[in-house]
Each structure stands twice: as structure tokens, then as C-alpha cells.
Amino acid sequence: MNKAEKSFKVWDKVVVMKPIFGVKVGTILTVVNYVSDANWINENYVEFGVFMKRHADYFELYEEPAKQEWKNGIPQAGTVCEAWYSARRGWVEAEVLKVDTDEYDTPLIAFREVDTDYLFWSSDFRAIKTAEEIAAEEEAKEREEAVEEMRKDLNGRISAKEIAEYLINKGWKKSND
């Protein structure tokens, strides 16, 4: 598509095809403000106008990849999930590029790390946790830590009276709920 054929509208998403004003290739920007003499771009937005018309070959209309469902517990190409990245020795957010299997039918998946664009293979992956799941895990962890602290403080005492006294001394109050 040449410059004359490209037409962007306000709120369109565009992807940067060539580095421009310090914005990296592949960055997705939102078009804002139809201003005829605009000359403004940052890491999130670009103003539409003479600037984009003059530099149209730097941008392409961005199309959201279709959301793919997991099949038989395996994420499909285009899915963003967490994958074990051995070079980082941890879980990273990554996009599935290709799904394959080894001779034992173990899934081997080609990933692109979302933050860095590094490519890697992994057979360890999981869905991204929701905010509710993360909050529930943190609450469970805090509860386990509190239980462990109490267990150490009780030092093997098992009398119901001693447990009740311990809890009251730690600030427990009976609620009416």
C-alpha cells in the first residue's frame, strides 16, 4: 500500500514499521486528534494529520490477532500465556508462535516473550492468572505464614485453653458475623 492509499482514522491502532523519533518497530500506537499540522508521537499515541500522511510508510493499520482457545490443554498460535523461560529461570508472559510435539507427544511450543521479543521453545506453560486468582494466592500465602508463625509460637502446646489464650493475646476478637 503506498502513501496515497493509506488512510488512518482517530482511535485506529497502528503498528510502527520503521523506527521513528525513538519509537521502536512493532510498537502499537493509538491515533488521536485529527490535527492538520500535527507532528507529535510518543510511546502510546500519534497525532493524525500531515505528520502521518508525510510518514505513512512508517505505519500500518494494526489488526488484533484472533483470540484462540486452548485445545486439549495446549495454547494455540496467537495465544498469550505464561511460559517457563529457562534463560531467565522463571515464568514470562509470552505469545505462542508455533505448536509442535516431540516423539513422545510432549508439546513443544515456540514463544515470543512479550516484553523483549526474544524467541524461545518451551514445553512448560500455563494460563495467565486473573487478578482474583493472584489475590486469592496472596491471601492463602499470608494465612499459611500466620499459621506457621502461630505454630512456632505455640511450641507444641495443644491445649484448647492455651490456643484460645494465644489467639486473644494476638488480638483476636469474637465477631458477631
Contacts in CASP RR format, 6 or more apart in sequence:
PFRMAT RR
TARGET T0000
AUTHOR 0000-0000-0000
METHOD contacts of the structure
MODEL  1
MNKAEKSFKVWDKVVVMKPIFGVKVGTILTVVNYVSDANWINENYVEFGV
FMKRHADYFELYEEPAKQEWKNGIPQAGTVCEAWYSARRGWVEAEVLKVD
TDEYDTPLIAFREVDTDYLFWSSDFRAIKTAEEIAAEEEAKEREEAVEEM
RKDLNGRISAKEIAEYLINKGWKKSND
1 60 0 8 1.000
2 57 0 8 1.000
3 53 0 8 1.000
3 56 0 8 1.000
3 57 0 8 1.000
6 56 0 8 1.000
6 59 0 8 1.000
6 61 0 8 1.000
8 14 0 8 1.000
8 31 0 8 1.000
8 48 0 8 1.000
8 52 0 8 1.000
8 59 0 8 1.000
8 61 0 8 1.000
9 31 0 8 1.000
9 48 0 8 1.000
10 31 0 8 1.000
10 32 0 8 1.000
10 33 0 8 1.000
10 34 0 8 1.000
10 48 0 8 1.000
11 30 0 8 1.000
11 31 0 8 1.000
11 32 0 8 1.000
12 30 0 8 1.000
12 31 0 8 1.000
12 61 0 8 1.000
12 62 0 8 1.000
13 28 0 8 1.000
13 29 0 8 1.000
13 30 0 8 1.000
13 31 0 8 1.000
13 61 0 8 1.000
13 62 0 8 1.000
13 64 0 8 1.000
14 28 0 8 1.000
14 29 0 8 1.000
14 30 0 8 1.000
14 31 0 8 1.000
14 46 0 8 1.000
14 59 0 8 1.000
14 60 0 8 1.000
14 61 0 8 1.000
14 62 0 8 1.000
15 26 0 8 1.000
15 27 0 8 1.000
15 28 0 8 1.000
15 29 0 8 1.000
15 59 0 8 1.000
15 60 0 8 1.000
15 61 0 8 1.000
15 62 0 8 1.000
16 23 0 8 1.000
16 24 0 8 1.000
16 25 0 8 1.000
16 26 0 8 1.000
16 27 0 8 1.000
16 28 0 8 1.000
16 29 0 8 1.000
16 58 0 8 1.000
16 59 0 8 1.000
17 25 0 8 1.000
17 26 0 8 1.000
17 57 0 8 1.000
17 58 0 8 1.000
17 59 0 8 1.000
17 60 0 8 1.000
18 25 0 8 1.000
18 57 0 8 1.000
18 58 0 8 1.000
19 25 0 8 1.000
20 41 0 8 1.000
20 55 0 8 1.000
20 58 0 8 1.000
21 41 0 8 1.000
23 29 0 8 1.000
23 41 0 8 1.000
23 42 0 8 1.000
23 43 0 8 1.000
27 43 0 8 1.000
28 62 0 8 1.000
29 41 0 8 1.000
29 43 0 8 1.000
29 44 0 8 1.000
29 45 0 8 1.000
29 46 0 8 1.000
29 59 0 8 1.000
30 44 0 8 1.000
30 45 0 8 1.000
30 46 0 8 1.000
31 45 0 8 1.000
31 46 0 8 1.000
31 47 0 8 1.000
31 48 0 8 1.000
31 52 0 8 1.000
32 45 0 8 1.000
32 46 0 8 1.000
32 47 0 8 1.000
32 48 0 8 1.000
33 47 0 8 1.000
33 48 0 8 1.000
34 48 0 8 1.000
34 49 0 8 1.000
35 47 0 8 1.000
35 48 0 8 1.000
35 49 0 8 1.000
36 49 0 8 1.000
36 50 0 8 1.000
37 49 0 8 1.000
37 50 0 8 1.000
38 47 0 8 1.000
38 48 0 8 1.000
38 49 0 8 1.000
38 50 0 8 1.000
38 51 0 8 1.000
38 52 0 8 1.000
39 47 0 8 1.000
39 50 0 8 1.000
39 51 0 8 1.000
40 46 0 8 1.000
40 47 0 8 1.000
40 51 0 8 1.000
41 47 0 8 1.000
41 51 0 8 1.000
46 52 0 8 1.000
46 59 0 8 1.000
52 59 0 8 1.000
65 78 0 8 1.000
66 78 0 8 1.000
67 79 0 8 1.000
68 75 0 8 1.000
68 76 0 8 1.000
68 77 0 8 1.000
68 78 0 8 1.000
68 79 0 8 1.000
68 96 0 8 1.000
69 76 0 8 1.000
70 76 0 8 1.000
70 79 0 8 1.000
70 127 0 8 1.000
74 99 0 8 1.000
74 107 0 8 1.000
74 109 0 8 1.000
75 81 0 8 1.000
75 96 0 8 1.000
75 99 0 8 1.000
75 109 0 8 1.000
75 125 0 8 1.000
75 127 0 8 1.000
76 96 0 8 1.000
76 99 0 8 1.000
77 96 0 8 1.000
77 97 0 8 1.000
77 98 0 8 1.000
77 99 0 8 1.000
78 95 0 8 1.000
78 96 0 8 1.000
78 97 0 8 1.000
79 95 0 8 1.000
79 96 0 8 1.000
80 93 0 8 1.000
80 94 0 8 1.000
80 95 0 8 1.000
80 96 0 8 1.000
80 114 0 8 1.000
80 128 0 8 1.000
81 93 0 8 1.000
81 94 0 8 1.000
81 96 0 8 1.000
81 125 0 8 1.000
81 126 0 8 1.000
81 127 0 8 1.000
81 128 0 8 1.000
82 91 0 8 1.000
82 92 0 8 1.000
82 93 0 8 1.000
82 94 0 8 1.000
82 125 0 8 1.000
82 126 0 8 1.000
82 127 0 8 1.000
82 128 0 8 1.000
82 129 0 8 1.000
83 91 0 8 1.000
83 92 0 8 1.000
83 94 0 8 1.000
83 109 0 8 1.000
83 111 0 8 1.000
83 120 0 8 1.000
83 122 0 8 1.000
83 124 0 8 1.000
83 125 0 8 1.000
84 90 0 8 1.000
84 91 0 8 1.000
84 122 0 8 1.000
84 124 0 8 1.000
84 125 0 8 1.000
85 91 0 8 1.000
85 92 0 8 1.000
85 94 0 8 1.000
85 111 0 8 1.000
85 113 0 8 1.000
85 118 0 8 1.000
85 120 0 8 1.000
85 122 0 8 1.000
86 120 0 8 1.000
86 122 0 8 1.000
87 118 0 8 1.000
87 120 0 8 1.000
91 126 0 8 1.000
92 113 0 8 1.000
92 114 0 8 1.000
92 115 0 8 1.000
93 113 0 8 1.000
93 114 0 8 1.000
93 115 0 8 1.000
93 128 0 8 1.000
94 111 0 8 1.000
94 112 0 8 1.000
94 113 0 8 1.000
94 114 0 8 1.000
94 120 0 8 1.000
94 122 0 8 1.000
94 125 0 8 1.000
95 111 0 8 1.000
95 112 0 8 1.000
95 114 0 8 1.000
96 109 0 8 1.000
96 110 0 8 1.000
96 111 0 8 1.000
96 125 0 8 1.000
97 109 0 8 1.000
97 110 0 8 1.000
97 111 0 8 1.000
97 112 0 8 1.000
97 119 0 8 1.000
98 109 0 8 1.000
98 110 0 8 1.000
99 107 0 8 1.000
99 108 0 8 1.000
99 109 0 8 1.000
99 110 0 8 1.000
100 107 0 8 1.000
100 108 0 8 1.000
100 109 0 8 1.000
100 110 0 8 1.000
101 107 0 8 1.000
101 108 0 8 1.000
102 108 0 8 1.000
102 123 0 8 1.000
106 123 0 8 1.000
107 123 0 8 1.000
107 125 0 8 1.000
108 121 0 8 1.000
108 122 0 8 1.000
108 123 0 8 1.000
109 121 0 8 1.000
109 122 0 8 1.000
109 123 0 8 1.000
109 125 0 8 1.000
110 119 0 8 1.000
110 120 0 8 1.000
110 121 0 8 1.000
111 119 0 8 1.000
111 120 0 8 1.000
111 121 0 8 1.000
111 122 0 8 1.000
111 125 0 8 1.000
112 118 0 8 1.000
112 119 0 8 1.000
113 119 0 8 1.000
113 120 0 8 1.000
129 137 0 8 1.000
150 166 0 8 1.000
150 170 0 8 1.000
153 166 0 8 1.000
154 162 0 8 1.000
154 163 0 8 1.000
154 166 0 8 1.000
157 163 0 8 1.000
157 166 0 8 1.000
END
